[in-house]
């Protein structure tokens, strides 16, 4: 290693910064975050540094650097645009064996400032040895995206229980296994969700228990419309922690590749009139698996609470006292419309949008037709593919013009996405002729006319106004 990684405690420690410009400001912000006692030497200060000096959050020595100013300092930073001055600062600090950083000049530095991921008290530092700072920042950006913001709360919470856990588990391996189950289980999730009191109660319960089986929990996770890049950070993290994953046919295969490799996968797919498992059985399966101490991931296409039956599932979990969490996802309507170039609202076309399901639990399509056929609105139909003919006929019967633009979007946001446009009168034959299959959404409204101009992800295929001539796929 060119540099030995180390973390310095700077609370109330005297630190010297030479320079009063924007570069110095960036270093001073970091030192302030570490609660250092900062002295700045510079003829002039930026406006923000000037305010800090007036507020007393740093001590300003107007003028130029003198070697004796480094005496008694814990740390020195040279941040001027004059290399001769920076050399002088470096020489003075090294003569007193004080760590010194000359910004963007590793040759004159005895330490370098890394790229920092701050989840205090958890802090992660990334360094390229001063060779390629941009690369270190890129690595930091990637780590920022996968390390939850709540890890700081989790670190502080765990520190409070460190002595109790050590007293409860004398064996190092047993202690390690306990902490792994805590830091990847419901206790950790409760802490990061701000439910610290519940987390404390569960932790005390775990410590008092003589059983080694951890508590199970269920996570209803919205997988979004299909594109893995549209997953939330939280969804991805839970997918990689789950012991068991329950998924259906609306979850794209690419998403399942992101699940933990050794997790058990159970297909519980539901298609109209062909359920591999009835909904009630799925609910009870989650209860049983969680009762066995497993972390159960219910992976659902789109959003769990938008025609995803999430409400029905957590009702059962609540009745059985199973801890659960709901992680929202991008609902399929938003994802499909965005990737098809169809704004759901637009000042020239639609001032409102309504989401409906193509059929009720009993298979009927008894919708609020007067509301759905109002002008200047967009209607998005979930699960309407098999009932498309009946839906279109009902729209027309209740006053919607037969030439109202419609679109059907298949496998939205994925490489298989296909957008077909037509009208209410042509849609049923359009679906049949092109062989459109689930998952697919139907959008009704004049906003569909914008698809040709605004589609940016995949080409839009326009069906004929009538289906007298069968289109070619």
MARTOR-127358 format. One line per 5 residues: their letters; for each residue x, y, z of N, C-alpha, C. Coordinates in pm, whole numbers, plus 50000, padded with zeros to 5 digits. Layout:
a = X:Y:Z:X:Y:Z:X:Y:Z  ...;
***
This chain:
xxxxx = 50084:49880:50000:50000:50000:50000:50088:50125:50000  50053:50220:49915:50123:50348:49914:50085:50432:50035  49962:50414:50084:49914:50488:50200:49849:50391:50298  49875:50413:50424:49813:50331:50528:49679:50393:50565  49568:50318:50545:49436:50376:50578:49419:50392:50728;
xxxxx = 49370:50507:50769:49355:50535:50911:49243:50636:50929  49174:50631:51043:49071:50729:51075:49118:50809:51196  49122:50940:51184:49169:51027:51291:49052:51088:51368  49065:51093:51498:48965:51161:51580:49004:51308:51590  48918:51395:51536:48950:51538:51530:48858:51625:51613;
xxxxx = 48769:51564:51692:48680:51645:51775:48760:51742:51862  48738:51871:51842:48803:51979:51917:48954:51980:51900  49004:51914:51796:49149:51914:51771:49184:52033:51681  49296:52102:51707:49334:52217:51624:49384:52174:51487  49326:52231:51384:49365:52200:51247:49386:52330:51171;
xxxxx = 49488:52332:51086:49522:52453:51012:49492:52433:50864  49425:52530:50804:49401:52531:50660:49461:52658:50604  49549:52644:50506:49611:52760:50443:49544:52781:50308  49476:52893:50294:49400:52923:50172:49257:52957:50209  49198:53051:50132:49063:53095:50166:48966:53088:50049;
xxxxx = 48998:53006:49948:48913:52996:49830:48818:52877:49835  48764:52843:49718:48665:52735:49710:48725:52599:49744  48851:52577:49705:48916:52450:49738:48929:52434:49888  48973:52540:49953:48984:52538:50100:48847:52515:50163  48744:52577:50106:48608:52562:50159:48565:52416:50163;
xxxxx = 48594:52342:50056:48555:52201:50053:48624:52121:50164  48751:52148:50187:48823:52080:50295:48771:52120:50433  48737:52247:50446:48688:52297:50575:48553:52235:50609  48468:52215:50509:48340:52149:50535:48360:52010:50594  48458:51936:50541:48486:51802:50594:48538:51810:50736;
xxxxx = 48628:51905:50762:48683:51919:50897:48575:51961:50996  48483:52045:50953:48372:52085:51040:48284:51965:51072  48261:51877:50972:48180:51757:50997:48245:51667:51101  48379:51674:51113:48452:51596:51214:48469:51674:51344  48406:51792:51353:48408:51876:51475:48547:51925:51511;
xxxxx = 48631:51949:51410:48766:52001:51435:48761:52149:51472  48865:52195:51542:48881:52337:51573:48971:52396:51466  48913:52479:51378:48978:52516:51252:49035:52658:51257  49161:52669:51213:49223:52799:51191:49253:52812:51042  49216:52926:50984:49239:52951:50841:49334:53069:50825;
xxxxx = 49437:53048:50745:49531:53154:50711:49510:53191:50565  49473:53317:50539:49451:53362:50400:49433:53512:50400  49479:53578:50295:49454:53723:50287:49305:53755:50277  49230:53671:50206:49087:53693:50187:49014:53560:50199  48883:53569:50227:48799:53450:50238:48682:53458:50140;
xxxxx = 48632:53343:50097:48508:53342:50021:48395:53389:50113  48280:53421:50052:48167:53472:50131:48125:53371:50238  48120:53243:50200:48076:53142:50297:48176:53126:50410  48306:53130:50379:48407:53121:50484:48404:53245:50572  48376:53358:50509:48365:53481:50588:48251:53473:50689;
xxxxx = 48138:53414:50647:48027:53397:50740:48064:53302:50854  48137:53197:50822:48181:53104:50927:48269:53176:51028  48359:53263:50977:48448:53337:51068:48368:53430:51157  48267:53497:51099:48184:53588:51179:48103:53513:51284  48060:53392:51250:47982:53312:51343:48068:53241:51447;
xxxxx = 48200:53247:51429:48289:53185:51526:48312:53037:51505  48270:52983:51390:48290:52841:51365:48428:52810:51310  48507:52915:51281:48649:52899:51249:48722:53027:51289  48853:53014:51307:48936:53129:51343:49015:53172:51220  49003:53298:51183:49068:53349:51064:49188:53434:51101;
xxxxx = 49305:53398:51041:49426:53479:51054:49449:53550:50921  49406:53677:50907:49424:53747:50780:49573:53764:50748  49612:53738:50626:49752:53754:50589:49807:53630:50522  49940:53618:50524:50007:53510:50453:50066:53409:50551  50094:53292:50501:50140:53182:50586:50279:53209:50643;
xxxxx = 50294:53170:50770:50424:53172:50837:50448:53036:50900  50569:52986:50894:50600:52849:50935:50560:52820:51079  50572:52919:51167:50541:52896:51308:50392:52869:51332  50306:52895:51232:50162:52876:51251:50122:52728:51258  50212:52638:51218:50177:52496:51223:50196:52437:51362;
xxxxx = 50264:52506:51449:50296:52452:51581:50168:52416:51658  50166:52296:51714:50052:52252:51796:49933:52202:51719  49943:52196:51586:49829:52152:51505:49825:51998:51495  49704:51942:51492:49688:51799:51473:49698:51763:51325  49655:51858:51239:49646:51832:51096:49665:51964:51023;
xxxxx = 49727:51957:50904:49749:52078:50824:49703:52050:50680  49636:52149:50621:49593:52140:50482:49643:52263:50407  49709:52241:50295:49749:52351:50207:49657:52353:50087  49585:52464:50070:49485:52472:49963:49494:52604:49890  49619:52646:49858:49637:52768:49780:49664:52730:49635;
xxxxx = 49662:52830:49546:49691:52805:49405:49836:52839:49372  49920:52852:49474:50062:52884:49454:50146:52769:49509  50214:52697:49420:50287:52578:49463:50401:52612:49559  50460:52728:49542:50569:52766:49632:50518:52778:49775  50401:52837:49792:50342:52848:49926:50307:52709:49978;
xxxxx = 50249:52626:49892:50213:52491:49935:50337:52412:49977  50448:52430:49905:50573:52364:49942:50619:52410:50080  50605:52538:50106:50645:52593:50235:50560:52534:50348  50430:52524:50324:50340:52466:50425:50376:52320:50450  50400:52246:50343:50433:52105:50355:50562:52086:50434;
xxxxx = 50664:52163:50402:50793:52151:50470:50781:52182:50618  50704:52287:50651:50688:52325:50792:50615:52217:50870  50509:52161:50812:50433:52058:50881:50518:51932:50902  50591:51891:50797:50672:51770:50809:50786:51789:50908  50837:51910:50920:50943:51936:51019:50892:51913:51161;
xxxxx = 50761:51931:51182:50701:51908:51315:50631:51772:51324  50651:51685:51220:50586:51554:51216:50433:51565:51226  50379:51665:51159:50234:51684:51155:50183:51638:51019  50082:51554:51013:50027:51512:50884:49981:51633:50803  50017:51635:50675:49984:51748:50589:49930:51697:50456;
xxxxx = 49826:51764:50409:49770:51736:50278:49778:51861:50193  49844:51847:50077:49846:51954:49979:49750:51913:49870  49644:51990:49853:49536:51951:49764:49587:51929:49621  49552:51811:49566:49589:51774:49428:49739:51770:49406  49815:51742:49512:49961:51732:49498:50012:51623:49592;
xxxxx = 49995:51495:49552:50037:51384:49640:50185:51389:49676  50267:51444:49587:50411:51449:49612:50444:51529:49737  50366:51633:49765:50392:51718:49882:50310:51676:50004  50229:51573:49990:50138:51533:50097:50190:51412:50173  50166:51409:50304:50193:51288:50382:50065:51210:50409;
xxxxx = 49950:51271:50379:49823:51198:50381:49735:51254:50271  49638:51175:50230:49544:51222:50129:49403:51207:50184  49313:51291:50136:49174:51284:50180:49098:51192:50085  49038:51086:50138:48968:50990:50051:48830:51042:50013  48769:50972:49917:48626:50992:49892:48552:50924:50008;
xxxxx = 48449:50989:50060:48388:50945:50186:48242:50911:50168  48202:50796:50221:48061:50760:50234:48028:50773:50382  47948:50871:50416:47923:50902:50557:47790:50847:50603  47795:50743:50682:47678:50688:50749:47710:50684:50899  47757:50796:50949:47807:50801:51086:47711:50733:51184;
xxxxx = 47769:50652:51277:47912:50631:51303:47982:50538:51205  47911:50484:51107:47975:50404:51004:48027:50498:50895  48158:50495:50872:48219:50580:50771:48307:50493:50681  48292:50510:50550:48369:50432:50453:48453:50529:50370  48580:50496:50356:48671:50581:50280:48724:50506:50160;
xxxxx = 48732:50575:50046:48781:50515:49922:48893:50602:49867  49006:50539:49834:49119:50616:49785:49184:50548:49665  49234:50627:49573:49314:50577:49462:49461:50612:49484  49497:50644:49609:49635:50684:49637:49670:50819:49579  49568:50898:49549:49593:51029:49491:49617:51026:49342;
xxxxx = 49621:50905:49283:49653:50894:49141:49536:50935:49052  49415:50884:49084:49298:50913:49001:49180:50946:49094  49174:51066:49147:49065:51101:49240:48926:51081:49180  48913:51101:49048:48782:51084:48985:48735:50939:48997  48827:50844:48985:48792:50703:48999:48742:50674:49140;
xxxxx = 48809:50731:49240:48764:50712:49378:48623:50767:49397  48594:50880:49333:48460:50937:49344:48356:50850:49275  48394:50789:49163:48301:50698:49094:48270:50576:49181  48372:50522:49246:48350:50408:49336:48261:50451:49451  48286:50569:49504:48202:50620:49613:48056:50630:49569;
xxxxx = 48034:50680:49448:47897:50695:49398:47827:50560:49392  47899:50457:49350:47839:50324:49343:47806:50272:49483  47897:50294:49576:47872:50248:49713:47755:50325:49775  47745:50454:49745:47634:50534:49798:47500:50474:49756  47496:50416:49636:47370:50365:49583:47327:50233:49646;
xxxxx = 47420:50162:49708:47385:50030:49762:47392:50023:49914  47442:50127:49978:47451:50127:50124:47339:50216:50178  47240:50159:50245:47125:50237:50291:47165:50353:50382  47092:50461:50371:47117:50576:50458:47098:50539:50604  47009:50442:50630:46980:50402:50768:47088:50320:50834;
xxxxx = 47197:50288:50763:47304:50209:50824:47369:50284:50941  47369:50416:50936:47423:50492:51048:47341:50469:51174  47208:50474:51159:47120:50446:51273:47141:50304:51324  47161:50212:51230:47180:50072:51268:47310:50053:51344  47415:50122:51301:47544:50112:51370:47534:50166:51512;
xxxxx = 47468:50280:51528:47452:50338:51662:47366:50249:51751  47260:50194:51694:47172:50104:51768:47250:49981:51815  47326:49921:51727:47401:49799:51760:47504:49825:51868  47566:49942:51864:47667:49975:51966:47606:49975:52106  47479:50016:52117:47414:50019:52248:47398:49880:52307;
xxxxx = 47389:49777:52220:47365:49641:52267:47492:49555:52266  47603:49615:52236:47726:49538:52220:47761:49461:52348  47759:49527:52462:47797:49460:52587:47697:49352:52625  47568:49377:52603:47466:49277:52636:47483:49152:52551  47511:49172:52422:47529:49057:52334:47654:48979:52373;
xxxxx = 47759:49050:52411:47882:48983:52453:47860:48901:52579  47779:48956:52671:47750:48883:52795:47661:48762:52769  47570:48775:52672:47476:48665:52642:47544:48552:52567  47636:48586:52477:47703:48484:52395:47853:48489:52421  47900:48399:52503:48043:48394:52533:48125:48342:52416;
xxxxx = 48066:48254:52336:48136:48197:52222:48136:48297:52106  48255:48316:52049:48269:48416:51942:48183:48380:51821  48180:48253:51781:48103:48212:51665:47953:48230:51688  47908:48198:51810:47767:48217:51842:47731:48365:51837  47823:48448:51887:47799:48592:51885:47793:48644:51742;
xxxxx = 47884:48596:51658:47884:48638:51518:47753:48599:51449  47708:48476:51472:47584:48429:51410:47465:48511:51457  47465:48547:51585:47356:48629:51638:47352:48765:51569  47470:48830:51560:47473:48962:51498:47433:48955:51351  47472:48849:51281:47433:48836:51141:47282:48827:51127;
xxxxx = 47218:48751:51216:47073:48737:51209:47003:48868:51244  47063:48945:51332:47004:49074:51370:47021:49176:51259  47142:49187:51207:47173:49292:51109:47114:49267:50972  47063:49145:50948:46999:49115:50821:46854:49074:50839  46795:49108:50953:46660:49064:50982:46565:49177:51019;
xxxxx = 46452:49142:51077:46348:49241:51110:46394:49351:51205  46486:49317:51299:46534:49421:51391:46601:49533:51313  46690:49497:51221:46759:49598:51142:46662:49679:51058  46565:49612:50998:46468:49684:50916:46387:49782:51000  46351:49741:51122:46275:49831:51211:46358:49955:51244;
xxxxx = 46486:49936:51273:46572:50051:51304:46579:50147:51187  46603:50093:51067:46619:50180:50949:46489:50243:50904  46377:50188:50952:46247:50249:50923:46204:50349:51031  46294:50374:51129:46264:50470:51234:46180:50415:51348  46161:50282:51353:46082:50221:51461:46178:50165:51566;
xxxxx = 46252:50254:51629:46357:50212:51721:46301:50144:51846  46188:50193:51896:46130:50133:52016:46092:49987:51990  46030:49961:51875:45995:49823:51840:46121:49738:51823  46225:49798:51765:46351:49725:51747:46413:49690:51881  46409:49782:51976:46463:49755:52110:46388:49641:52177;
xxxxx = 46256:49643:52166:46175:49537:52227:46209:49402:52167  46223:49397:52035:46255:49271:51969:46397:49225:52006  46488:49321:52019:46626:49286:52055:46631:49227:52195  46561:49289:52288:46558:49237:52425:46494:49098:52428  46392:49081:52346:46326:48951:52338:46421:48845:52285;
xxxxx = 46498:48881:52182:46594:48788:52125:46702:48750:52225  46748:48848:52303:46854:48823:52400:46803:48736:52515  46676:48751:52549:46619:48673:52660:46580:48533:52619  46564:48510:52489:46518:48380:52442:46629:48276:52449  46590:48155:52477:46686:48044:52478:46687:47972:52344;
xxxxx = 46600:48012:52253:46593:47950:52121:46683:48028:52024  46742:47953:51934:46831:48015:51837:46761:48053:51708  46636:48008:51690:46563:48037:51566:46526:48185:51560  46572:48259:51460:46540:48401:51451:46394:48423:51412  46346:48544:51439:46209:48578:51401:46202:48599:51250;
xxxxx = 46093:48552:51190:46074:48571:51047:45997:48698:51020  45991:48734:50894:45917:48853:50852:45887:48841:50703  45790:48920:50658:45752:48920:50517:45771:49060:50461  45830:49067:50343:45852:49194:50275:45779:49192:50142  45678:49277:50128:45607:49292:50002:45680:49397:49921;
xxxxx = 45745:49354:49816:45834:49442:49741:45780:49465:49600  45767:49590:49565:45728:49627:49430:45848:49615:49337  45838:49526:49237:45949:49504:49144:45949:49603:49030  45850:49694:49027:45843:49788:48917:45789:49723:48790  45790:49795:48679:45728:49745:48556:45810:49643:48479;
xxxxx = 45935:49616:48521:46011:49511:48453:46159:49539:48437  46195:49663:48410:46335:49699:48391:46408:49698:48525  46514:49617:48540:46585:49612:48669:46639:49747:48714  46670:49836:48620:46723:49967:48658:46620:50053:48731  46493:50013:48725:46388:50092:48790:46354:50043:48930;
xxxxx = 46427:49943:48979:46409:49898:49117:46454:50006:49213  46391:50013:49329:46441:50102:49433:46561:50037:49500  46645:50118:49566:46760:50064:49637:46715:49965:49745  46605:49999:49812:46557:49915:49921:46508:49780:49867  46440:49783:49755:46393:49658:49695:46510:49567:49662;
xxxxx = 46614:49623:49602:46731:49544:49563:46798:49483:49686  46810:49561:49792:46877:49510:49913:46798:49395:49973  46667:49408:49980:46586:49301:50038:46586:49177:49948  46592:49196:49818:46599:49083:49727:46725:49001:49750  46831:49067:49792:46959:48998:49812:46974:48943:49954;
xxxxx = 46873:48965:50038:46878:48913:50175:46776:48802:50200  46678:48790:50115:46565:48700:50143:46606:48554:50144  46540:48477:50232:46559:48332:50236:46467:48262:50135  46346:48317:50118:46247:48260:50027:46186:48372:49945  46167:48348:49816:46108:48448:49726:45984:48389:49662;
xxxxx = 45870:48457:49680:45745:48419:49615:45723:48516:49500  45716:48465:49378:45704:48553:49263:45599:48499:49167  45557:48586:49073:45455:48545:48976:45498:48581:48836  45408:48562:48740:45443:48582:48599:45459:48728:48560  45423:48820:48646:45441:48962:48615:45580:49012:48650;
xxxxx = 45662:48929:48712:45799:48966:48747:45891:48921:48635  45959:49016:48573:46047:48984:48460:46159:48891:48504  46197:48795:48419:46304:48701:48453:46434:48772:48492  46462:48888:48429:46585:48960:48461:46589:49003:48607  46472:49030:48663:46466:49072:48804:46499:48956:48897;
xxxxx = 46456:48838:48862:46484:48722:48947:46633:48691:48954  46708:48733:48854:46852:48710:48856:46921:48793:48965  46851:48894:49016:46908:48980:49120:46880:48927:49260  46798:48824:49270:46768:48763:49399:46889:48684:49448  46904:48674:49579:47014:48597:49637:47020:48457:49576;
xxxxx = 47138:48414:49538:47154:48290:49463:47098:48169:49535  47119:48161:49668:47078:48042:49740:46938:48054:49801  46865:48159:49765:46728:48174:49816:46635:48075:49746  46541:48021:49822:46440:47932:49764:46342:48018:49683  46307:47972:49564:46215:48047:49478:46088:47965:49460;
xxxxx = 45975:48027:49487:45846:47959:49475:45759:48039:49379  45718:47975:49270:45632:48042:49172:45487:48035:49219  45424:48149:49230:45283:48155:49273:45204:48234:49170  45239:48216:49043:45180:48294:48935:45030:48281:48926  44970:48392:48883:44825:48395:48865:44795:48455:48728;
xxxxx = 44723:48380:48651:44668:48433:48526:44516:48418:48535  44446:48493:48453:44300:48491:48461:44249:48347:48450  44170:48304:48549:44106:48172:48554:44207:48057:48556  44335:48086:48589:44434:47979:48594:44537:48014:48700  44501:47994:48825:44588:48030:48936:44667:47907:48981;
xxxxx = 44802:47920:48980:44883:47810:49030:44859:47791:49179  44831:47900:49249:44791:47895:49390:44681:47998:49410  44570:47961:49473:44469:48062:49506:44529:48168:49599  44474:48289:49593:44529:48398:49673:44530:48364:49821  44427:48298:49870:44421:48263:50012:44536:48170:50050;
xxxxx = 44573:48078:49960:44684:47987:49988:44817:48060:49989  44831:48158:49902:44953:48238:49901:44968:48311:50034  44858:48369:50081:44862:48441:50208:44908:48350:50322  44851:48231:50329:44884:48138:50437:45025:48080:50421  45071:48067:50297:45207:48020:50274:45307:48119:50332;
xxxxx = 45282:48248:50313:45371:48349:50369:45373:48342:50521  45256:48321:50580:45247:48308:50726:45330:48190:50774  45318:48076:50707:45390:47956:50749:45540:47975:50737  45586:48028:50625:45729:48045:50605:45789:48143:50705  45719:48253:50731:45770:48350:50828:45770:48291:50969;
xxxxx = 45671:48207:51000:45665:48144:51131:45782:48050:51153  45840:48002:51045:45958:47916:51054:46087:47996:51069  46074:48126:51082:46191:48211:51101:46255:48260:50974  46187:48245:50861:46246:48283:50733:46211:48426:50694  46304:48486:50621:46278:48618:50563:46213:48596:50427;
xxxxx = 46087:48631:50419:46007:48599:50301:45990:48724:50215  46027:48714:50090:46012:48824:49996:45897:48793:49902  45792:48874:49909:45681:48861:49813:45708:48962:49703  45763:48915:49591:45804:49004:49482:45688:49019:49386  45642:49145:49369:45522:49171:49292:45553:49271:49180;
xxxxx = 45504:49243:49061:45522:49336:48951:45457:49470:48981  45522:49579:48936:45466:49712:48960:45474:49750:49106  45361:49793:49161:45354:49837:49300:45257:49746:49376  45292:49703:49499:45207:49609:49572:45067:49661:49600  45050:49792:49609:44921:49849:49646:44843:49903:49527;
xxxxx = 44892:49883:49406:44819:49925:49287:44781:49800:49208  44663:49748:49235:44613:49625:49174:44709:49507:49192  44782:49509:49303:44876:49402:49331:44832:49310:49444  44711:49333:49496:44655:49251:49604:44739:49256:49731  44823:49358:49741:44906:49372:49861:44824:49391:49986;
xxxxx = 44713:49465:49973:44627:49488:50089:44570:49358:50145  44527:49269:50055:44472:49140:50099:44579:49058:50172  44702:49063:50120:44807:48980:50177:44848:49028:50316  44863:49159:50334:44907:49205:50466:44795:49199:50569  44670:49196:50525:44562:49172:50620:44580:49037:50689;
xxxxx = 44613:48936:50610:44635:48803:50666:44757:48802:50757  44864:48868:50715:44985:48873:50797:44958:48942:50930  44882:49052:50925:44850:49124:51049:44766:49038:51142  44671:48962:51085:44586:48876:51167:44666:48768:51240  44776:48724:51181:44858:48618:51240:44979:48674:51316;
xxxxx = 44988:48806:51329:45098:48866:51405:45234:48855:51339  45237:48845:51207:45364:48832:51135:45417:48973:51101  45542:49004:51140:45598:49134:51102:45606:49146:50949  45571:49263:50898:45579:49281:50753:45617:49425:50720  45660:49441:50597:45695:49574:50546:45654:49580:50400;
xxxxx = 45608:49695:50357:45571:49715:50217:45671:49812:50153  45732:49767:50045:45828:49851:49972:45765:49892:49840  45729:50018:49822:45663:50061:49699:45752:50041:49577  45689:50024:49463:45761:50017:49337:45697:50112:49237  45764:50136:49126:45704:50217:49020:45587:50138:48963;
xxxxx = 45467:50194:48975:45351:50121:48925:45359:50107:48774  45307:49998:48723:45323:49965:48581:45268:50073:48489  45162:50140:48531:45105:50246:48447:45206:50357:48422  45273:50400:48528:45371:50508:48511:45489:50461:48428  45538:50340:48455:45651:50290:48379:45618:50271:48232;
xxxxx = 45504:50207:48205:45466:50180:48066:45444:50309:47988  45372:50401:48047:45344:50527:47977:45472:50605:47949  45561:50611:48048:45685:50686:48030:45770:50626:47919  45783:50494:47917:45867:50429:47816:45800:50424:47678  45670:50444:47674:45600:50448:47545:45588:50591:47491;
xxxxx = 45632:50689:47569:45622:50828:47524:45480:50881:47530  45401:50831:47627:45262:50875:47640:45245:50942:47777  45244:51076:47783:45221:51142:47911:45080:51111:47961  45068:51071:48084:44935:51039:48137:44850:51163:48155  44913:51277:48179:44840:51405:48181:44915:51502:48090;
xxxxx = 44840:51593:48031:44898:51690:47937:44797:51802:47924  44844:51926:47930:44752:52039:47931:44663:52046:47807  44711:51993:47695:44631:51996:47572:44541:51875:47555  44556:51775:47642:44484:51649:47620:44409:51597:47743  44472:51599:47859:44410:51534:47976:44451:51604:48104;
xxxxx = 44350:51638:48184:44375:51704:48312:44363:51607:48430  44334:51481:48401:44327:51382:48508:44358:51245:48450  44391:51152:48539:44419:51015:48497:44353:50920:48596  44299:50812:48546:44231:50713:48630:44288:50575:48600  44321:50502:48707:44366:50364:48693:44250:50272:48728;
xxxxx = 44221:50175:48643:44115:50078:48672:44167:49939:48639  44104:49839:48697:44136:49701:48663:44031:49648:48568  44073:49565:48473:43984:49519:48368:43871:49432:48416  43884:49375:48535:43774:49293:48587:43782:49289:48739  43669:49268:48803:43663:49257:48948:43695:49114:48989;
xxxxx = 43691:49090:49120:43725:48959:49174:43635:48850:49116  43506:48885:49087:43412:48786:49035:43416:48776:48882  43508:48852:48817:43521:48845:48672:43438:48946:48597  43354:49023:48666:43269:49123:48599:43350:49248:48568  43293:49333:48481:43357:49461:48448:43259:49575:48478;
xxxxx = 43198:49568:48592:43100:49669:48633:43172:49792:48687  43221:49877:48594:43299:49995:48631:43210:50120:48634  43266:50229:48683:43194:50358:48689:43208:50425:48552  43124:50379:48458:43138:50425:48321:43114:50574:48301  43017:50637:48369:43003:50783:48352:43131:50858:48387;
xxxxx = 43202:50811:48491:43327:50877:48529:43438:50848:48429  43443:50725:48377:43551:50686:48287:43538:50745:48147  43418:50787:48111:43398:50839:47974:43395:50992:47969  43431:51055:48079:43438:51202:48077:43549:51248:47982  43532:51364:47922:43636:51415:47832:43759:51462:47909;
xxxxx = 43867:51482:47837:43991:51540:47891:44049:51460:48007  44044:51328:47996:44111:51246:48096:44172:51124:48028  44266:51063:48098:44330:50940:48051:44285:50826:48141  44256:50712:48081:44219:50593:48156:44323:50484:48128  44380:50429:48234:44475:50318:48221:44408:50193:48273;
xxxxx = 44404:50090:48191:44336:49966:48227:44440:49857:48256  44443:49812:48380:44525:49698:48419:44445:49569:48392  44516:49463:48358:44455:49330:48343:44331:49333:48255  44339:49407:48146:44223:49420:48058:44236:49348:47926  44344:49273:47909:44372:49214:47779:44265:49114:47736;
xxxxx = 44230:49023:47824:44134:48919:47786:43992:48973:47773  43966:49088:47833:43832:49149:47826:43831:49271:47736  43929:49282:47647:43942:49404:47566:43818:49432:47483  43760:49329:47420:43642:49351:47336:43527:49405:47419  43503:49344:47536:43393:49390:47623:43420:49532:47675;
xxxxx = 43546:49560:47710:43580:49694:47762:43558:49800:47654  43607:49776:47535:43592:49874:47427:43445:49897:47393  43368:49789:47389:43225:49802:47361:43156:49884:47469  43197:49864:47595:43136:49939:47705:43173:50086:47699  43300:50116:47668:43340:50256:47651:43253:50324:47546;
xxxxx = 43237:50259:47430:43159:50318:47321:43012:50327:47359  42960:50224:47423:42819:50222:47462:42787:50336:47559  42883:50372:47644:42860:50477:47743:42905:50615:47696  42926:50630:47565:42944:50764:47510:43082:50801:47463  43180:50714:47477:43314:50746:47431:43318:50725:47279;
xxxxx = 43367:50821:47201:43372:50804:47056:43450:50680:47016  43402:50612:46913:43468:50489:46869:43609:50513:46817  43637:50638:46773:43771:50667:46722:43863:50723:46829  43827:50708:46957:43915:50751:47067:44047:50675:47059  44160:50747:47060:44290:50678:47051:44315:50586:47171;
xxxxx = 44374:50472:47144:44413:50377:47250:44550:50321:47217  44617:50273:47321:44745:50204:47304:44745:50082:47393  44812:49977:47348:44837:49861:47432:44989:49845:47437  45043:49833:47559:45187:49827:47579:45220:49693:47644  45301:49616:47575:45335:49480:47618:45480:49478:47670;
xxxxx = 45501:49410:47783:45633:49399:47847:45700:49536:47858  45629:49629:47916:45677:49767:47924:45811:49777:47996  45893:49868:47949:46025:49907:48004:46133:49803:47982  46102:49689:47923:46202:49585:47899:46244:49585:47753  46343:49502:47723:46389:49491:47584:46281:49434:47493;
xxxxx = 46180:49370:47552:46071:49311:47474:45952:49406:47457  45966:49528:47502:45852:49621:47497:45801:49638:47354  45668:49640:47343:45603:49666:47215:45483:49755:47241  45473:49865:47168:45361:49958:47182:45282:49959:47052  45153:49927:47062:45064:49928:46946:44956:50032:46971;
xxxxx = 44926:50112:46870:44822:50214:46884:44710:50190:46785  44590:50229:46825:44472:50216:46740:44361:50300:46799  44239:50249:46789:44122:50318:46844:44039:50218:46923  43937:50270:46991:43849:50179:47065:43785:50076:46972  43753:50117:46851:43688:50023:46759:43784:49918:46705;
xxxxx = 43913:49952:46695:44009:49859:46634:44091:49779:46735  44087:49818:46862:44177:49756:46960:44161:49604:46973  44040:49549:46985:44029:49403:47003:44095:49324:46890  44070:49363:46765:44130:49293:46653:44281:49318:46648  44323:49437:46690:44464:49470:46694:44539:49376:46788;
xxxxx = 44482:49354:46906:44542:49264:47005:44549:49122:46950  44443:49078:46887:44438:48943:46833:44537:48925:46718  44541:49022:46627:44625:49008:46509:44774:49012:46543  44811:49095:46637:44952:49106:46675:44992:49004:46781  44897:48928:46832:44929:48827:46932:44979:48886:47062;
xxxxx = 44919:48996:47107:44963:49061:47231:44931:48970:47349  45028:48955:47439:45010:48868:47555:45045:48944:47682  45001:48891:47796:45032:48950:47926:45181:48932:47957  45240:49028:48028:45181:49147:48088:45166:49261:47987  45051:49325:47990:45024:49437:47900:44924:49532:47965;
xxxxx = 44935:49659:47930:44845:49763:47980:44776:49830:47862  44656:49879:47886:44582:49954:47784:44567:50098:47831  44596:50192:47743:44579:50335:47773:44477:50392:47677  44377:50461:47732:44268:50518:47653:44270:50669:47670  44273:50743:47559:44268:50888:47567:44351:50953:47458;
xxxxx = 44329:51082:47435:44396:51151:47325:44546:51167:47348  44594:51145:47473:44738:51152:47496:44812:51047:47413  44742:50942:47373:44805:50835:47294:44858:50890:47161  44796:50996:47109:44840:51052:46981:44981:51110:46989  45032:51131:47110:45166:51187:47127:45274:51081:47115;
xxxxx = 45235:50954:47115:45334:50846:47120:45430:50849:47001  45377:50876:46882:45464:50877:46764:45576:50980:46777  45542:51094:46834:45640:51202:46845:45732:51188:46965  45680:51132:47076:45754:51133:47202:45817:50999:47238  45784:50894:47165:45842:50763:47199:45994:50770:47185;
xxxxx = 46064:50731:47289:46210:50741:47289:46277:50605:47312  46199:50507:47359:46261:50380:47398:46243:50272:47291  46124:50261:47239:46096:50161:47136:46002:50221:47033  46010:50172:46910:45924:50220:46803:45778:50188:46834  45690:50279:46797:45545:50259:46812:45491:50200:46682;
xxxxx = 45415:50094:46692:45353:50033:46575:45207:50076:46570  45169:50140:46462:45034:50192:46448:44947:50095:46369  44845:50047:46434:44748:49962:46364:44658:50048:46278  44596:49992:46176:44502:50069:46093:44381:50113:46175  44317:50218:46127:44200:50271:46199:44092:50164:46210;
xxxxx = 44078:50081:46106:43988:49966:46114:44070:49844:46084  44019:49728:46118:44098:49608:46101:44054:49527:45979  44009:49596:45874:43971:49525:45753:44091:49454:45692  44206:49522:45700:44329:49461:45652:44413:49418:45772  44444:49294:45780:44518:49241:45894:44662:49287:45888;
xxx = 44715:49350:45994:44853:49397:45993:44950:49280:46004  45073:49304:45964:45176:49204:45976:45261:49234:46098  45301:49132:46171:45386:49152:46288:45528:49176:46243;
***
